[in-house]
Amino acid sequence: MLSSAAASLAQMFDPKFRGVLFLGVGGTVALFLGLMFGLQWVITYVPDFGLNWVQEVYRIISASLLTIAFVFLGAPVAQIFASLFLDRIADTVEATHYRDAKREHGMGFWGIVRAGIGFSALSFVLNLLAIPVTLASFGLGAIVMFFVNGYLTGRTFFELAALRHSMPYDARALRRRHRVRLFLGGALISFLSMIPILNFFVPLFGAAMMTHEYNKLTRT
């Protein structure tokens, strides 16, 4: 796992990755800028009861909500972008490190995108359900988030990489045989997705790392 992470980091600024990086960064920035401007727009329609300080309170609340969204929804957003850009990233990784890899019986681009959206929707719902637990007890909430996102992120990124070469049943079976290893990889990806700035790179990093993992596990 560590060797896969190191190889992915080393290739992050490969010229073939740059276009995907710009798309990923642009999409993530656009999403959260949209949230920010949307919240600011909503605030203008909230009554301030003639008190100037009320608007400032609204701004603080909206900034807090955006921060919560950034932290809790970083993983699902990364998973959506991974499903969109996986083919280009995986092709580059395999062309560099696994030249004998052949894509034969896997799902097509749109099949992978649909699978990625389905995984992301499940992750989104579970992350929303975890918010009350986190607000009630930060320590317990952090533990819940770690295990939920570690599992879901590892599953999503690995199965998306595997679906390029195999059908869903085979991809799930391979993941289950290596569930602990992939959980640890998913926990790393999930942790990085919660860090501002770094989360822009997470879709590329996660897709590259799990492409390495898939090729290594199918060769053992």
Backbone torsions as a table, in degrees:
resi	resn	phi	psi	omega
1	MET	NA	-45.3	179.9
2	LEU	-64.4	-37.4	178.3
3	SER	-67.1	-34.8	176.9
4	SER	-66.5	-42.2	178.3
5	ALA	-63.8	-43.3	-179.5
6	ALA	-64.7	-43.4	179.1
7	ALA	-63.8	-37.1	179.0
8	SER	-67.4	-42.7	177.8
9	LEU	-62.8	-41.0	-178.9
10	ALA	-63.2	-29.1	-176.8
11	GLN	-96.4	0.7	-172.3
12	MET	-59.5	-31.2	-178.0
13	PHE	-106.6	21.4	171.0
14	ASP	-56.3	136.3	-179.4
15	PRO	-51.2	-32.8	-179.2
16	LYS	-73.7	-16.9	178.1
17	PHE	-84.5	-20.1	-168.7
18	ARG	-62.6	-42.5	179.2
19	GLY	-61.7	-41.5	178.1
20	VAL	-65.9	-39.8	179.1
21	LEU	-60.3	-45.5	179.9
22	PHE	-63.0	-39.9	178.1
23	LEU	-65.9	-43.2	179.8
24	GLY	-64.1	-46.6	179.3
25	VAL	-63.5	-45.3	-179.9
26	GLY	-60.5	-42.9	179.4
27	GLY	-65.4	-43.6	-179.4
28	THR	-66.0	-44.9	179.1
29	VAL	-61.8	-44.3	-179.7
30	ALA	-60.9	-40.0	-179.6
31	LEU	-62.4	-50.9	-176.0
32	PHE	-76.0	-27.9	172.0
33	LEU	-66.0	-39.1	176.3
34	GLY	-60.7	-42.2	176.3
35	LEU	-62.4	-43.1	-178.0
36	MET	-63.8	-48.8	-179.5
37	PHE	-68.2	-33.7	176.6
38	GLY	-62.5	-44.1	178.0
39	LEU	-64.8	-41.4	178.7
40	GLN	-63.2	-37.0	178.6
41	TRP	-66.8	-42.1	178.5
42	VAL	-61.3	-39.2	-178.0
43	ILE	-59.9	-35.9	-177.7
44	THR	-64.4	-19.1	-179.7
45	TYR	-101.0	1.3	178.0
46	VAL	-89.6	127.2	-177.7
47	PRO	-62.7	140.3	178.8
48	ASP	-105.9	0.9	175.4
49	PHE	57.5	28.8	178.0
50	GLY	75.7	9.9	-178.8
51	LEU	-109.8	119.3	-176.8
52	ASN	-62.5	-34.0	-175.0
53	TRP	-71.5	-18.5	-179.6
54	VAL	-64.1	-40.8	178.0
55	GLN	-60.6	-37.1	178.3
56	GLU	-65.5	-38.6	176.5
57	VAL	-62.9	-42.0	178.3
58	TYR	-60.0	-41.5	-179.6
59	ARG	-64.4	-40.6	178.9
60	ILE	-64.3	-42.6	179.1
61	ILE	-63.9	-42.9	-179.0
62	SER	-65.8	-38.7	177.2
63	ALA	-64.2	-38.1	178.6
64	SER	-66.3	-41.9	178.6
65	LEU	-63.4	-39.4	179.3
66	LEU	-66.1	-39.0	177.4
67	THR	-63.1	-43.1	178.0
68	ILE	-61.0	-43.6	178.8
69	ALA	-62.2	-41.2	-179.3
70	PHE	-61.1	-42.1	-176.7
71	VAL	-75.8	-47.9	-172.8
72	PHE	-79.4	-27.5	-175.0
73	LEU	-106.1	7.0	178.8
74	GLY	-60.3	-42.9	-178.2
75	ALA	-65.8	-49.2	178.3
76	PRO	-59.8	-38.8	178.4
77	VAL	-63.2	-44.2	178.8
78	ALA	-60.2	-37.8	-179.2
79	GLN	-67.8	-37.9	177.8
80	ILE	-63.2	-47.2	179.8
81	PHE	-65.0	-33.6	179.1
82	ALA	-61.9	-42.3	-178.8
83	SER	-65.8	-29.6	-179.7
84	LEU	-77.8	-35.6	-172.4
85	PHE	-106.6	-0.4	-171.7
86	LEU	-57.5	-44.0	-175.6
87	ASP	-57.2	-46.5	-176.8
88	ARG	-67.5	-40.7	179.5
89	ILE	-67.3	-49.9	-177.5
90	ALA	-62.6	-39.5	178.2
91	ASP	-60.7	-41.4	-179.6
92	THR	-67.2	-43.1	179.4
93	VAL	-62.8	-46.2	-176.7
94	GLU	-70.9	-34.2	177.9
95	ALA	-66.3	-28.5	-178.7
96	THR	-87.4	-42.9	-170.7
97	HIS	-110.4	-24.1	-174.4
98	TYR	-135.3	68.7	-173.1
99	ARG	-67.4	-16.9	178.5
100	ASP	-89.3	-0.4	-179.5
101	ALA	-67.4	129.9	-179.6
102	LYS	-120.4	131.4	178.5
103	ARG	-93.5	107.2	-172.9
104	GLU	-118.2	-59.5	-169.7
105	HIS	-111.3	15.5	-176.6
106	GLY	-80.1	177.9	178.3
107	MET	-81.5	155.8	177.9
108	GLY	-77.5	-179.4	-176.6
109	PHE	-56.7	-49.7	-175.4
110	TRP	-70.4	-29.8	174.5
111	GLY	-64.5	-41.3	178.0
112	ILE	-67.0	-40.0	178.2
113	VAL	-61.8	-44.8	178.8
114	ARG	-61.8	-41.9	178.0
115	ALA	-63.4	-41.7	179.5
116	GLY	-62.9	-40.9	178.6
117	ILE	-66.2	-39.1	177.4
118	GLY	-63.3	-45.3	176.5
119	PHE	-60.3	-43.4	-176.9
120	SER	-66.4	-37.4	178.4
121	ALA	-63.1	-42.9	177.3
122	LEU	-62.7	-44.5	178.8
123	SER	-61.8	-41.3	-179.7
124	PHE	-60.9	-47.3	-178.6
125	VAL	-63.2	-46.3	-178.5
126	LEU	-66.2	-34.8	176.6
127	ASN	-67.4	-38.5	176.5
128	LEU	-64.0	-41.4	179.3
129	LEU	-66.0	-26.2	-178.8
130	ALA	-79.5	-17.0	-177.1
131	ILE	-60.2	-47.2	178.4
132	PRO	-58.9	-36.7	178.5
133	VAL	-64.3	-41.6	-179.8
134	THR	-66.7	-41.2	179.6
135	LEU	-67.5	-33.7	179.9
136	ALA	-74.4	-38.0	-179.7
137	SER	-150.3	106.4	-174.5
138	PHE	-61.2	-41.5	-178.7
139	GLY	-61.9	-48.7	179.2
140	LEU	-66.0	-40.9	179.8
141	GLY	-62.2	-39.8	179.4
142	ALA	-63.9	-39.6	178.7
143	ILE	-66.0	-44.4	178.9
144	VAL	-60.7	-45.8	-179.7
145	MET	-62.0	-40.9	-178.5
146	PHE	-61.1	-47.7	-177.1
147	PHE	-72.3	-41.0	-179.5
148	VAL	-63.0	-51.9	-176.6
149	ASN	-73.9	-31.3	175.0
150	GLY	-59.8	-44.5	179.4
151	TYR	-68.7	-52.0	-174.3
152	LEU	-66.5	-41.0	-178.4
153	THR	-69.1	-43.2	176.6
154	GLY	-60.8	-43.7	179.6
155	ARG	-62.5	-47.5	-175.2
156	THR	-63.5	-54.9	-175.9
157	PHE	-64.2	-38.7	-179.2
158	PHE	-70.1	-46.9	-177.8
159	GLU	-65.4	-34.8	177.0
160	LEU	-63.8	-39.9	176.8
161	ALA	-66.4	-41.0	-178.3
162	ALA	-68.7	-33.6	-177.4
163	LEU	-66.1	-14.8	175.4
164	ARG	-69.2	-24.4	-174.2
165	HIS	-119.9	-14.3	-174.9
166	SER	-143.3	168.0	178.5
167	MET	-83.7	162.5	-173.9
168	PRO	-52.1	-42.2	-177.7
169	TYR	-61.0	-45.2	-179.3
170	ASP	-67.6	-38.0	178.9
171	ALA	-62.9	-44.1	179.1
172	ARG	-65.2	-41.2	-178.8
173	ALA	-62.7	-42.2	178.8
174	LEU	-65.2	-41.7	179.0
175	ARG	-62.4	-42.1	-177.8
176	ARG	-65.5	-32.5	178.9
177	ARG	-68.3	-23.0	-177.0
178	HIS	-124.5	36.3	-171.0
179	ARG	-61.8	-38.4	-177.9
180	VAL	-67.5	-47.6	179.0
181	ARG	-58.5	-44.7	-177.6
182	LEU	-73.4	-29.6	174.0
183	PHE	-62.2	-43.2	179.8
184	LEU	-64.0	-40.4	175.8
185	GLY	-64.2	-41.2	177.9
186	GLY	-64.6	-37.1	178.2
187	ALA	-63.2	-39.7	177.6
188	LEU	-64.4	-46.2	179.3
189	ILE	-62.3	-43.3	-179.3
190	SER	-63.1	-42.3	178.9
191	PHE	-61.1	-45.3	-179.9
192	LEU	-64.6	-32.8	-178.4
193	SER	-68.9	-14.9	-179.9
194	MET	-93.5	-1.1	-177.9
195	ILE	-101.9	119.6	178.7
196	PRO	-53.3	146.2	-177.5
197	ILE	76.9	-55.3	179.0
198	LEU	-61.8	-31.9	-177.2
199	ASN	-66.2	-15.2	174.0
200	PHE	-65.7	-30.9	-176.6
201	PHE	-91.0	-11.5	-172.4
202	VAL	-60.9	-42.5	179.5
203	PRO	-57.8	-41.1	178.9
204	LEU	-68.0	-47.3	-178.2
205	PHE	-61.3	-47.2	-178.6
206	GLY	-63.7	-43.7	179.5
207	ALA	-64.5	-41.9	-179.8
208	ALA	-67.1	-45.4	-177.0
209	MET	-63.5	-43.6	-179.0
210	MET	-74.6	-22.1	170.9
211	THR	-66.6	-42.5	174.5
212	HIS	-59.4	-47.3	-177.0
213	GLU	-62.0	-43.0	179.6
214	TYR	-60.5	-47.5	-178.6
215	ASN	-66.5	-35.2	177.6
216	LYS	-69.0	-44.1	-176.7
217	LEU	-69.6	-29.4	178.7
218	THR	-81.1	-7.5	179.2
219	ARG	-104.7	-1.8	-178.7
220	THR	-92.8	NA	NA
